[in-house]
Amino acid sequence: MNRKTLVLPAVVGLLTPVLAACGGSGSGSSSNDAIVVGTTDQFTATKDAPAPVDPAYSYDVGGWNILRQTVQTLMSQPKGEGDPVPDAAESCSFTDSLSERYACKLRDGLKFSNGDAVTAQDVKYSIERALRIKSDSGVFALLSNIDTIETQGDREVIFHLKSADATFPYKLSTPVAGIVNPKDYEKDKLRDGFDIDGSGPYTFKADVQNNSIVSATFTKNPDYKGAVKVNNEQVVLRSYADADAMGKAIDKGDIDVMTRTMSPAQINKLDTGADSNVDLVDMAGLEIRYLGFNTNAPTVKSKAVREAMAQIIDRASLVAKVYGSQAEPLYSLVPASITGHSNSFFNKYGDPSVPKARALLTAAGITTPVKLTMHYTTDHYGPATKQEFEVLQKQLNSSGLFDVSIQGTAWSTYQTAERKGAYDVYGMGWFPDFPDADNFLAPFLDKDNFLKSPYVNNKIIKTLIPASRREADRASATSSLTAIQDTVADEVPVLPLWQGKEYVAARTDVTGVAYALNSSASLQLWELSRGSSS
């Protein structure tokens, strides 16, 4: 069998890899050849989203997978378990007992790819730029707790926070905190197109056709100084229209590694060991899928409609029919492997029940069947998304309480339409910015949430989220986190569906595959290399 399952121990509620993939002889390519990685992520510049790889705008897993290789941050997430570690920084720490003053000292001799020195003033400029531009992607909200940024000399940066935030070091590890050169990035305007200049592990060059990246070349940056060891000279990332095209490419040896998003059928086939030249590595993932609601829309404005949907949807059946062992039912926005998780939706609704759903609608005076459209993206979360929504449609319509239609849209249009409130009910996925319960709650529920949701709960925003962030020991934040999750189950501004595993497939001469994805599903291309391992 060519499947390699990582044994992932729980560390502060986070599952992290401890075993590297092994492999035998493979395609026989020279160790100096570029490693070619396939993805179905689409990178497109549009009128509404002209700057898909600007750190002040990008807020999807595909864009971040590019930025994490190229734009350096003060902190970075380790390949294994534990807290974020200094990257562009030599050291960082809270310097007060209230977790409101965070100081970093830059490594000596940092350079941008054009040779310019990286200074504390560049860090300040970059982060203030993201906060000033305040792009409609909502990514700036990760940094919105910053009050002021102070510099001392060329190497010291001090962040003064508006309120205590034990998760702030994680936020400094995300691409929105990436350090950019003021010569290349205007302070009040996004950088359109696909040019990137940073001080990260790689330099970047994109092959662009029809305003979309066809392939991107990452070349080892000789001037990089940071936390990671780069194990290859060059990686090429190729974008494919769908999982079938990507699968054919690895079968022919056109690519060495296959990442997101493979189809369930492809994963099942590789799991059997049918291809002796390709290994499958799976790891516990923190990806979640959910339904979002425009709570101002007439069709779902009544909480009873959203509650009835929560009462009818059978997560176990959905997962079994579409994803099998590749996913698990989810009863909260916070995955089961994260400290602070609570099965709030199961606690409130129990097993699926049409009579209970009917009672909710009747008590609220809702005429049935409730007619609505559920929207999904056709090309961002994998080929099984359409089938998933067909199953959801059937479950709701079979109850006799709903008349649901479904509609699929390409991601380049979908994400912008969702932010503008064009969809009453829509399917989304979430790959965490960092592995903490806060990042599965605040981005959906806090002020400036990335969904642009009209739902507001002042207790969550003003009391519960701040209370949870004051706790440096994340287990001590459980009571606040549970209260937030219980409120979500009561009011259903979003409806969690399932959490999934992460998969990477690679030809057998590629090593380091086990660490090619971190716990947030972010690519770590520097871990890949060629040669047999044991």
Secondary structure, 3 states (H helix, E strand, C coil): CCEEECCCCEECCEECCCCCCCECCCCCCCCCCCEEEEECCCCECCCCCCCCCCCCCCCCHHHHHHHHHHCCCCEECCCCCCCCEECCEEEEEECCCCCCEEEEEECCCCECCCCCECCHHHHHHHHHHHHHHCCCCCHHHHHCCEEEEEEECCCEEEEEECCCCCCHHHHCCCHHHCCCCCCCCCCCCCCCCCCCCCCCCEEEEEEEECCEEEEEEEEECCCCCCCCCCCCCEEEEEECCCHHHHHHHHHHCCCCEECCCCCHHHHHHHHCCCCCCEEEEEEEEEEEEEEEECCCCCCCCCHHHHHHHHHHCCHHHHHHHHCHHHEEECCCCCCCCCCCCCCHHHHHHCCCCHHHHHHHHHHCCCCCCEEEEEEEECCCCCCCHHHHHHHHHHHHHHCCCEEEEEEEECHHHHHHHHHCCCCCEEEEEECCCCCCHHHHCHHHHCCCCCCCCCCCCHHHHHHHHHHHHCCCCHHHHHHHHHHHHHHHHHHCCEEEEEEEEEEEEEECCEECHHHCECCCCCECHHHCEECCEC
